[in-house]
Amino acid sequence: MSDWFYKLVLILGRPAFIINGRRTILHRERARRKGAYILAPTHFSEYDVPLLIKETPRVLDFVSIVEAFRHPLAAWFLRSMGAFPLDRWKPDSPTVRTILDRLRRGRVVVIFPEGNVRTQETSVLNGGPIKPGVARIAQMSKVPIIPCVVLGSVAYRRLSAWMPLKRTRYAINYGEPIMPGKGPAELESKQIEQRLREAYVNLYQELMEQSHYLQKSATLAKFPSPGTPGEG
């Protein structure tokens, strides 16, 4: 698999976010690790994807929804970027095989454990559900999961966010790797899910402590601190 198209898009697209965005990025070195792993971000908007591509120091293969591949031009672009589709409405063993194959080749596969874009109220940060697939794939492939919290991407839905004034603020925090264990599959999946939940809330809290402008953002004020009932 050639990554030349991915790197070309990264080079051409990066300035669009540099001229308008002000960022807080924590623990990027955790995403620089060698070998295969699963990057498991929170998911507040479709713009999480380009921000992750811009800020993560590894080439990323995204698991995307099958609807995004229905238009031929979009399908060509996504496949050229290393993405591949997942049909959320039926068992999709071909996609699982593709994920496992990419991981066997030492690549980084991005799986959104929440399954789709979430609102503030339905986010995993407020106790929202996590799909079991990411834990199962980590167990099958024996690769770590790196949790990741992305905040502020929703702002890019506004046309004004693209103005070259560096007023659009976003933040990403990469977590410590979560290694799959060797216990019974069902029990291990539940343990991985709980560790993911705890990691997301802790990563969010760290972002809030490190970034003064996020602390003042009313749109992010409802998320809980670690140990509160909303943690799930």
N, C-alpha and C positions, 0 to 999 in steps of 0.2 A: 504494500500500500504506500503510495507516494503522498507526502504531506505538502507538496509545493503549493497547491491551490490554497490550502488552509493558511499557510504562511504569507502568501500574497494578499489574501483578504485581510489578514491581521495587520500587515504593513499599511494597506490602503485605508482600512477602517479606523485604526488607532487614533489619528489626528482628530476625528470627529468628536471623540470623547475627551481628548486632552484639552481642546480649546473651550469646552463648555463645562467640564466637570472638575469638582474638587473631591478628592478621594481620601479615605482612610483604609489602609490595607494592613492587616495584622497577620503575622506568622506565615508570610508567603513561602518561607523556606520549607514548611511542612508539605507544601504541594510540589516542591522541587524534587522530592525523593525519587530515586531510581526504581525501575521495575513497575510492574502492574499494580494498580489500585483502583478502587471505586471512589469517585468524588461524588458526595451526596449533599447537594445544596438545598437550602430552603428555596421556596418558589413563589415570589410575589408578583412577578410580571414576566412577559416574554423577553424583556430587556436584560433579565438575569443572564441569558445566554451570551450576548456580545460582551457584557462586562466580565464574565468568567473567562471568555476567550482572551480578552485584553490583559487581564491581570494574572492569570495562571501560567506559570513558567513551563508548562508541558503542553504538548498537543493533546486536545481533548476530543474524544469520540462521544457524541451525544446520542442518547436514546430519546427519540422524539415521537410525538403522536402520529398515528398513521394519516390523520387528516391533513397534516402539513405536506404530505407527499402526493396529494391528489393532482395538483397542477404540475404538468411535465417540467416546466422551467424551474419551479420551486424544488421538485424532486431531484433534478439534476444538480442544482446548487447544493442542496443538503447532502446528497451522497458524495459530492466532490469535497465537501467539508468533513467527511468521515462520519456523518450522522446516519442513523438507520431507524426504521419505523417500528413502533409497538402498537398493536391493536389492543386498546384497553378493554374491549368488550368480549374478548374470547381468549382462551388459553393460547399462548403464542410461543410454542417451543422453538420455532425457527429463530425468533429473536433471542431467546435464551442461548441457543447454540452460537449465534453471532457474538453475543456478549462474551461468552466463555472463550471463544476463539480469539477475540481481540485481547482479552486478558492473558491468555496463554502466550500471546506475542509480546507481552510486556507493555501494553498500551494502557492509557487512562480512560476509563469509561465513566461518563457522567450519567447518573441516574437520580432523578428527583424523587425521593422517597414519598413525598406527599402526592405524587401522581399527576397533579395538575396545578394550575395557578390558584393560590389561596388568597383569601382576604385576611385582614388583620385578625378578625374574629375566628376564622377557621384554621389559622396557621398552627403548625406543630408547636410554635412558641406559646400558644394559648391552649395547648392540650389537644389539638386537632389530630386526626388519625394518620398513621403511617402505613403505607402499603408493605406487605411482608416480603415482596420480591427482592429488595436490596439485601436483606439479611440472608435469604436463601442462596442468592448468587454468590455472596461472600463466602458462605459455607462450602458451596460446590467448587469454587475456584481457589479457595484458601488464600485469598488476597485481602489486604486491609481495606477498611472504609475510612475515608477522611471526610468528616462532617464539615459543612461550610455554611455560614450565615451570610446572606447577601441582603443589604438594606438600601433603600433609596432608588431602586431601579424603576419603580412606578412613576417617578417624576418624568421619565423620558416619554411618557405618553402625551405630554403637553408639548405643543410646538415651541413654546417659549424656552423649554429646557435645552433646546439645541442652539440657542443663541451663544455666540462666543464671549461669554462674560464670566465663566467659571462660577456660576451660581448654583449649578446642579450638583448636589452633594450625594455621594453614595459611599458605601462602606462594605468591605468583605473581611471576614475573619475565618481563617483556616484552622481546623482543629487537629488534635493529636490523632494518629491512626487508631482505629478500633479493630483489633485482630479477632477473627472468628475462632472459637474454641473447638474442643473435640467432644463435647457432651452430646446428649440426645438432640436431634435436629430441632424438634419443636421447642424444647426448653431453651436451646441456644438462640433460636430466632427471637424469642421473647426477651432474652437477656441483651441481645444486640439492639433490639428496639428501645429498650429502657436506657441503654448507654447512649444511644443516639439522641433520645429526648433530653437527657441530662446535658449532653454536649452542646446541643443547640441553645438551650437556655443559658448555659455558662458562656458560650461564645457571644451571644447577644449581650449579656451583661458586661462582658469585657469591652465590647465595642462602645457601649454607653459610657463606660468609665473612661475610655481613652479618647473619646471624640466629643468635645464640648458642643459642637453644633448639632449632633444627634440628640444630646440631652435636652436641647431646647425645642426639638421638633414635636409638635402636637400629634402628628400622624403616627408617631412611634411610642406614644406614652402609655398605651394600654397593656403592653407586654409585661409578664410577671418577672420578678426576680427569682433566682434559684430557690427552691424549697416552698414556693407558694402553691396553692391548690391548682392554679392554672397550668402547672407543669405537667399534669397528667400522670 
